[in-house]
Amino acid sequence: MDGTTSSSPSDEITILEPGHDETPQATPQEPPQPDVLRPSLEEVLAKASSALELEFASSISRSVMEEANRTELFRKVLRKNLFLTIVKTYAWSNARLVHEAHVAERALETHVQDLLQAEKEQGRSSHPPHTFFGMRAMALLVFVVGMVAVTDLRSCSFIKISPVLVSPSCSPRSTGLFQPLHRLDLDVPTM
């Protein structure tokens, strides 16, 4: 084997040449001696400190205390902000339910108004009989019934329009909104 071996910087370096059967041997190291010069912990603590050491220690403790104060202030602000966020979220969730109920109520009212408007446009809604327009509709009904009786009573039927007005219909077919009340079967002499 051709090479250099070294187990530590203080070991001797042995160069092996081919043909030699020597194994590298390290020089014996001296056992470590106890540090007589190094003072013990009790001695260090009992020793009086100089002004420079005291200032260094106080600057370190001051920086540690400032960091602790900043951390505590941050935690207080964080707790306050988290509490306010929770309260605002709770208030929002309760207000959202009320708001959604109002929106749904408005949507339902709008839908009902649209249906009423569509009925009025199609002529399916009527005025109550106690109003001026309702009384006029009843008078018109009486007139039409009288005219129908004179012309041809067999093809007409009286129907009820939901919910109030009763009017004649000469149409043989009726929708689901109309309910026939009765059919007139009178023998009217023809002239």
Buried (B, 14 or more C-beta within 10 A) or exposed (E): EEEEBEEEEEBEEBEBEEEEEEEBEEEEEEEEEEEEEEEEEEEEEEEEEEEEEEEEEEEEEEEEEEEEEEEEEEEEEEEEEEEEEEEEEEEEEEEEEEEEEEEEEEEEEEEEEEEEEEBEEEEBBBBEBEEEEBEEBBEEBEEBBEEBBEEEBEEBBBBBBEEBBBBBBEEEEEEEEBEEEEEBEEEEEEE
